[in-house]
Amino acid sequence: MNKDLDYYMSLPYRVEVIPDEEEGGFALHCPDLNGCITCAETLEDGFKMLEDAKRCWFTACIEDGIPIPEPTRLEDYSGQFKLRLPKSLHRLLAQKSSEEGVSMNQYCVYLLSKGI
């Protein structure tokens, strides 16, 4: 398949919307497209402007031969990964999770979510 501008414009890139608490309006960006961002007074204008920003971003990459990442999808992640840790930390996590009455897996997810 020829991956041209129309191809990339048709892909469902995730959009993050960040309200500007101080001055009003919104910043919108696509996390998968580093530096593809726009600002607008309203969400409606923001989404229109982001389409233009993506078009310019893709065009520049295509012209310069820069690889364009495809959108990441939640389905690309299993929710599992293997982690090796010292036996002493394993023991501590097992003890703490037991004290809390939850599985060590649940306890580790809790700790990770607090850190993020």
Buried (B, 14 or more C-beta within 10 A) or exposed (E): EEEEBEEBEEBEBEBEEEEEEEEEBBBBBBEBBEEBBBBBEEEEBBBEBBEEBBBEBBEEBBEEEEEBEBBEEEEEEEEEEEEEEEEEEEEEBEEBBEEEEBEBEEBBEBEEEEEE
